[in-house]
Amino acid sequence: MQTHPSRNVPHLVDLSVPVDANHWEPDVIRCEYIDHRRGADLLGSALIHSRGRGSRLAKAREWLKHKLGFGVDHRDFPDGKGLSLMRYTLTTHTGTHMDAPFHYGDVDANGDRARTICEVPLEWCFRDGVVLDVRGEPGDGPVTRDEVIEELERIDYTLKPLDVVLLRTGGDLHVGRPGYFTHFRGVTEAATRWLVEQGIRVIGIDSFGFDAPFHQMLEDYVRTRDPRALWPAHLFGRKKEYCQLERLANLDKLERPHGFKVSCFPIKLARADAAWCRVVALF
């Protein structure tokens, strides 16, 4: 009997944006590239440390021998090349990432220390997904509670606890340009509260921020002096624990609004407020 192993292979959709040092970012990404020749020299220098253990004099002697050509360097490697290396300098909120409750505040509503990214339950990070099309017109403002409910009714879907809710706003259309950081919708505190009250613990969005653009919130605060204008959706996380996936992409590539899994495991950064994710939808 002929078998069809491909039938058991899920269709994967990458929902992440790249970390790209060539993209404009408010916090500049720096990338140092150590090419294969320099990488070979770096690997060969390990001999200095292994033979030079025990005293500074022994290490200095091995270093001198290495500099005089008696060690191992790129000339000893096939084709004169070893292994490359890159050093990135970036924030925990660069690229597609998950915000942990600690990002919103150091303590929760009970006065206990809020969870850091390593403490986010893994069962939150591989669940059924649902994507809500909440694209709007310029000037519509953040996504409202009513918009979320109306879209769920339109796609005939009832949320269940721990679903991963993905909000498609179209913000990823501006990736790589300065407008990406200023032209997006964000989410209202009321919409966030309603989703969390349904048992949702991970909410994702395809834009730079989860709240309204920074300049809008700051201008609202300066005008009103009402602190509730400042990052209200984020700060709701001090009252009810949840995580955000920010800077998603390709939500328009999902075949259907539900009936798929979302994998969004964050990198295990000790005591961190957030971490990078390779978010993937599996059909």
C-alpha positions as CSV (number, residue, x, y, z in Angstrom):
1,M,0.0,0.0,0.0
2,Q,1.3,3.4,-0.9
3,T,1.8,5.8,2.0
4,H,1.6,9.5,2.1
5,P,3.7,10.8,4.9
6,S,3.1,14.4,3.8
7,R,-0.4,14.1,5.1
8,N,1.0,14.0,8.6
9,V,3.1,17.1,8.2
10,P,1.5,20.3,9.4
11,H,1.4,23.4,7.3
12,L,3.4,26.0,9.0
13,V,3.0,29.8,8.8
14,D,5.8,32.0,10.2
15,L,4.1,34.8,12.2
16,S,7.4,36.5,13.2
17,V,9.4,39.5,11.9
18,P,13.2,39.3,11.6
19,V,15.6,41.0,13.8
20,D,17.4,43.0,11.2
21,A,20.2,45.5,11.9
22,N,19.4,47.2,8.5
23,H,15.9,48.1,9.7
24,W,15.2,51.4,11.3
25,E,14.6,51.0,15.0
26,P,14.2,53.5,17.9
27,D,16.6,51.4,19.8
28,V,19.4,50.7,17.3
29,I,20.3,47.0,16.6
30,R,24.0,46.5,16.5
31,C,25.5,43.5,14.8
32,E,29.2,42.7,14.9
33,Y,30.2,40.1,12.2
34,I,33.2,37.9,12.9
35,D,33.9,36.3,9.6
36,H,35.2,32.8,9.0
37,R,38.9,33.8,8.9
38,R,38.7,35.8,12.2
39,G,36.6,32.9,13.6
40,A,39.4,30.5,12.9
41,D,41.8,32.7,14.7
42,L,39.4,33.0,17.6
43,L,39.0,29.2,17.8
44,G,42.7,28.7,17.6
45,S,43.3,31.0,20.5
46,A,41.5,28.6,22.8
47,L,44.8,26.7,22.9
48,I,46.3,29.7,24.8
49,H,43.7,29.3,27.6
50,S,44.0,25.5,27.8
51,R,47.9,25.5,27.9
52,G,48.2,28.7,29.9
53,R,46.2,27.5,32.9
54,G,47.9,27.8,36.2
55,S,49.6,31.2,36.2
56,R,49.6,34.5,34.4
57,L,53.2,33.8,33.3
58,A,52.2,30.6,31.6
59,K,49.3,32.3,29.9
60,A,51.5,35.2,28.7
61,R,54.1,32.7,27.4
62,E,51.4,30.8,25.4
63,W,50.0,34.1,24.1
64,L,53.5,35.1,22.8
65,K,54.0,31.8,21.1
66,H,50.6,32.2,19.4
67,K,51.5,35.7,18.2
68,L,54.8,34.4,16.9
69,G,53.1,31.8,14.8
70,F,53.6,28.8,16.9
71,G,49.9,28.4,17.9
72,V,46.8,27.6,15.8
73,D,45.2,30.2,13.5
74,H,43.3,30.5,10.2
75,R,46.3,29.2,8.2
76,D,45.8,25.8,9.9
77,F,42.1,25.5,8.9
78,P,40.8,24.0,5.6
79,D,40.6,26.8,3.1
80,G,41.9,29.2,5.8
81,K,38.4,29.4,7.3
82,G,37.0,28.4,10.6
83,L,33.5,29.2,12.0
84,S,31.7,32.6,11.9
85,L,30.3,34.4,14.8
86,M,27.9,37.3,15.3
87,R,27.3,39.5,18.3
88,Y,24.0,41.3,18.5
89,T,23.1,44.2,20.8
90,L,19.3,44.6,21.1
91,T,16.5,45.0,23.7
92,T,14.2,42.2,24.9
93,H,11.5,44.0,22.9
94,T,13.2,44.0,19.5
95,G,11.5,41.9,16.9
96,T,8.7,39.5,17.6
97,H,8.6,38.9,21.3
98,M,6.5,38.0,24.3
99,D,6.0,40.4,27.2
100,A,5.9,38.8,30.6
101,P,3.7,40.1,33.5
102,F,6.9,41.5,35.1
103,H,7.0,44.0,32.2
104,Y,3.8,45.7,33.3
105,G,4.9,46.0,37.0
106,D,7.2,44.4,39.5
107,V,4.4,43.1,41.7
108,D,0.9,41.8,40.9
109,A,-2.5,42.7,42.4
110,N,-1.7,40.6,45.5
111,G,1.6,42.3,46.1
112,D,3.6,39.3,45.0
113,R,6.5,39.5,42.6
114,A,5.2,39.4,39.1
115,R,6.2,36.5,36.8
116,T,9.3,37.0,34.6
117,I,9.5,35.4,31.2
118,C,11.1,32.2,32.4
119,E,8.1,31.7,34.7
120,V,5.4,32.0,32.1
121,P,3.7,28.6,32.0
122,L,4.7,26.6,29.0
123,E,1.1,25.4,28.5
124,W,0.1,29.0,27.7
125,C,2.5,28.9,24.7
126,F,1.2,26.1,22.6
127,R,-2.6,26.4,22.2
128,D,-5.5,26.7,19.8
129,G,-5.3,30.0,17.9
130,V,-7.9,32.4,16.6
131,V,-7.1,35.4,14.4
132,L,-9.5,38.4,14.5
133,D,-9.5,40.9,11.6
134,V,-9.7,44.2,13.3
135,R,-8.2,46.4,10.6
136,G,-9.6,49.9,10.6
137,E,-9.2,53.2,8.9
138,P,-6.6,55.8,9.8
139,G,-7.7,57.6,12.9
140,D,-9.9,54.9,14.3
141,G,-7.9,54.6,17.4
142,P,-7.2,51.4,19.4
143,V,-9.2,48.2,18.9
144,T,-12.3,48.2,21.1
145,R,-14.1,45.6,23.1
146,D,-17.1,45.8,20.7
147,E,-14.9,45.2,17.7
148,V,-13.5,42.1,19.2
149,I,-16.9,40.7,20.1
150,E,-18.3,41.6,16.7
151,E,-15.5,39.8,14.9
152,L,-15.9,36.7,17.0
153,E,-19.6,36.7,16.1
154,R,-18.8,37.2,12.4
155,I,-16.4,34.2,12.3
156,D,-18.8,32.2,14.5
157,Y,-16.2,31.4,17.2
158,T,-16.6,31.1,21.0
159,L,-13.4,31.7,22.9
160,K,-12.3,29.1,25.4
161,P,-9.7,29.5,28.2
162,L,-6.0,29.6,27.1
163,D,-6.8,30.2,23.4
164,V,-4.1,32.4,21.8
165,V,-5.9,35.4,20.3
166,L,-4.1,37.2,17.4
167,L,-5.3,40.6,16.4
168,R,-4.8,41.5,12.7
169,T,-4.5,45.3,12.4
170,G,-2.3,45.5,9.3
171,G,0.5,47.2,11.3
172,D,3.1,44.8,9.9
173,L,2.8,46.5,6.5
174,H,5.2,49.2,7.7
175,V,8.0,46.8,9.0
176,G,11.4,48.3,8.3
177,R,10.2,51.9,8.1
178,P,9.9,54.7,10.7
179,G,6.1,54.7,10.2
180,Y,6.0,51.2,11.8
181,F,6.5,52.8,15.2
182,T,3.9,55.6,14.8
183,H,1.1,54.3,12.5
184,F,-0.7,51.5,14.3
185,R,-3.9,51.0,16.2
186,G,-3.1,49.2,19.5
187,V,-5.7,47.8,21.8
188,T,-8.0,49.5,24.4
189,E,-7.9,48.5,28.1
190,A,-11.5,47.5,27.8
191,A,-10.8,45.0,25.0
192,T,-7.8,43.6,26.9
193,R,-9.9,43.2,30.0
194,W,-12.7,41.4,28.2
195,L,-10.3,38.9,26.6
196,V,-8.5,38.2,29.8
197,E,-11.8,37.7,31.6
198,Q,-12.6,35.0,29.0
199,G,-9.6,33.0,30.2
200,I,-7.2,34.3,27.5
201,R,-3.6,34.5,28.7
202,V,-1.7,35.3,25.5
203,I,-2.9,38.0,23.2
204,G,-0.9,38.9,20.0
205,I,-0.9,41.9,17.7
206,D,0.9,42.6,14.4
207,S,2.1,46.0,15.3
208,F,5.0,47.6,17.2
209,G,3.0,48.3,20.3
210,F,0.0,46.8,22.1
211,D,-1.3,50.2,23.3
212,A,-1.9,53.2,21.1
213,P,1.2,54.8,19.6
214,F,3.5,56.3,22.2
215,H,3.1,60.0,21.1
216,Q,-0.7,59.7,21.2
217,M,-0.8,58.5,24.8
218,L,1.8,61.1,25.9
219,E,-0.1,63.9,24.2
220,D,-3.4,62.7,25.8
221,Y,-1.8,62.7,29.2
222,V,-0.3,66.2,28.8
223,R,-3.7,67.5,27.8
224,T,-5.7,65.7,30.5
225,R,-3.1,64.9,33.2
226,D,-5.0,61.6,33.6
227,P,-2.6,58.8,34.3
228,R,-5.1,56.3,32.8
229,A,-4.0,57.6,29.4
230,L,-0.6,56.0,29.8
231,W,-0.2,52.5,28.6
232,P,-3.6,51.3,29.9
233,A,-3.7,47.9,28.2
234,H,-0.2,47.1,29.4
235,L,-0.9,48.3,33.0
236,F,-4.1,46.2,33.1
237,G,-1.6,43.3,33.4
238,R,-0.9,44.4,37.0
239,K,-4.5,43.6,37.9
240,K,-5.0,40.4,35.8
241,E,-2.0,38.3,34.6
242,Y,-1.6,37.9,30.9
243,C,1.1,38.0,28.2
244,Q,1.4,40.0,25.0
245,L,2.9,38.9,21.7
246,E,4.0,42.1,19.9
247,R,5.4,42.6,16.4
248,L,3.7,39.7,14.7
249,A,3.5,39.4,11.0
250,N,1.8,37.5,8.2
251,L,-1.6,37.1,9.9
252,D,-3.1,37.6,6.5
253,K,-1.4,34.4,5.4
254,L,-3.5,32.3,7.8
255,E,-5.8,30.0,5.9
256,R,-8.8,30.4,8.2
257,P,-9.6,32.4,11.3
258,H,-9.4,29.3,13.7
259,G,-8.7,25.6,13.6
260,F,-4.9,25.9,14.0
261,K,-2.4,25.8,16.8
262,V,0.0,28.6,17.8
263,S,3.5,27.9,19.1
264,C,5.0,30.9,20.9
265,F,7.7,29.7,23.3
266,P,9.9,32.6,24.5
267,I,13.7,32.3,24.8
268,K,14.6,31.5,28.3
269,L,16.2,34.7,29.5
270,A,16.7,34.6,33.3
271,R,14.8,37.2,35.2
272,A,13.8,39.0,32.0
273,D,10.7,41.1,31.4
274,A,10.3,39.8,27.9
275,A,12.0,37.6,25.3
276,W,12.1,37.0,21.6
277,C,9.8,34.4,20.1
278,R,9.6,32.6,16.7
279,V,5.8,32.5,16.6
280,V,4.4,29.9,14.2
281,A,0.9,28.8,13.3
282,L,0.4,25.1,12.6
283,F,-2.5,23.8,10.5
